[in-house]
Amino acid sequence: MEYSNSQIRELIAEYVHNSVDRRMLELRLIDGMTFEAIGFETGMTTKTVRLRIHKQEAILFSHIPD
């Protein structure tokens, strides 16, 4: 099933409680930014961004039916 950007944004808002993590997920899933670009924008290392996004994606995707 495919989700619209607004649906993805709603799911992120519902299941991701940290505002920084929400913003990073939106940048990644909706805007298609790379981990490197998100790191530059947030002032975090690429490794930190990648770890945080993967953790939040796992939480988010666990709530989305297949």
KASULVEN-V538715 format. One record per pair of residues at least 12 apart in sequence whose ideal C-beta (glycine too) atoms are under 10 Angstrom apart, sorted by sequence separation. I is the first residue (numbers start at 1). J is the second residue. D is the distance in Angstrom with one decimal. If there is no record, write none. Layout:
# KASULVEN-V538715
((I | J | D) (I | J | D))
This chain:
# KASULVEN-V538715
((12 | 24 | 9.7) (13 | 25 | 10.0) (26 | 38 | 9.9) (34 | 46 | 8.6) (35 | 47 | 8.5) (37 | 49 | 9.2) (38 | 50 | 9.0) (9 | 22 | 9.0) (12 | 25 | 5.1) (13 | 26 | 9.3) (25 | 38 | 9.5) (35 | 48 | 9.3) (36 | 49 | 8.1) (11 | 25 | 9.3) (12 | 26 | 6.1) (24 | 38 | 5.5) (27 | 41 | 7.1) (35 | 49 | 4.9) (36 | 50 | 9.5) (38 | 52 | 9.4) (23 | 38 | 8.8) (24 | 39 | 9.2) (27 | 42 | 8.6) (34 | 49 | 9.3) (35 | 50 | 4.8) (38 | 53 | 7.6) (9 | 25 | 9.3) (33 | 49 | 9.7) (35 | 51 | 9.7) (8 | 25 | 8.4) (9 | 26 | 6.4) (12 | 29 | 7.4) (24 | 41 | 8.8) (35 | 52 | 9.8) (8 | 26 | 7.9) (11 | 29 | 9.3) (12 | 30 | 8.5) (23 | 41 | 8.8) (24 | 42 | 6.6) (35 | 53 | 7.0) (23 | 42 | 7.6) (35 | 54 | 9.7) (9 | 29 | 8.9) (24 | 44 | 8.5) (5 | 26 | 8.9) (8 | 29 | 5.6) (9 | 30 | 6.6) (28 | 49 | 8.5) (8 | 30 | 5.8) (20 | 42 | 6.9) (27 | 49 | 9.3) (28 | 50 | 9.7) (5 | 29 | 8.6) (6 | 30 | 9.2) (20 | 44 | 8.7) (24 | 48 | 9.9) (29 | 53 | 8.8) (5 | 30 | 4.9) (24 | 49 | 6.3) (28 | 53 | 5.5) (3 | 29 | 9.2) (4 | 30 | 9.7) (5 | 31 | 9.0) (24 | 50 | 10.0) (27 | 53 | 9.0) (28 | 54 | 10.0) (25 | 52 | 9.0) (29 | 56 | 9.9) (24 | 52 | 6.3) (25 | 53 | 6.3) (28 | 56 | 9.3) (29 | 57 | 8.0) (24 | 53 | 5.6) (28 | 57 | 8.2) (21 | 52 | 5.8) (25 | 56 | 5.5) (29 | 60 | 8.5) (20 | 52 | 7.9) (21 | 53 | 7.8) (24 | 56 | 7.5) (25 | 57 | 7.1) (18 | 52 | 8.5) (21 | 55 | 8.1) (22 | 56 | 8.1) (25 | 59 | 9.8) (21 | 56 | 4.8) (25 | 60 | 6.9) (20 | 56 | 10.0) (21 | 57 | 9.9) (18 | 56 | 7.9) (21 | 59 | 9.2) (22 | 60 | 10.0) (16 | 55 | 9.9) (17 | 56 | 9.6) (21 | 60 | 9.7) (16 | 56 | 5.2) (15 | 56 | 8.4) (16 | 57 | 9.4) (17 | 59 | 9.4) (16 | 59 | 6.8) (12 | 56 | 8.2) (15 | 59 | 6.0) (16 | 60 | 6.3) (12 | 57 | 10.0) (15 | 60 | 5.2) (14 | 60 | 9.0) (15 | 61 | 9.4) (15 | 62 | 8.5) (12 | 60 | 6.5) (15 | 63 | 5.2) (11 | 60 | 6.2) (14 | 63 | 7.8) (15 | 64 | 8.9) (11 | 61 | 9.4) (8 | 60 | 8.9) (11 | 63 | 7.1) (11 | 64 | 6.7) (8 | 64 | 9.5) (7 | 64 | 9.8) (3 | 64 | 7.9) (1 | 64 | 8.4) (1 | 65 | 7.7) (1 | 66 | 8.0))
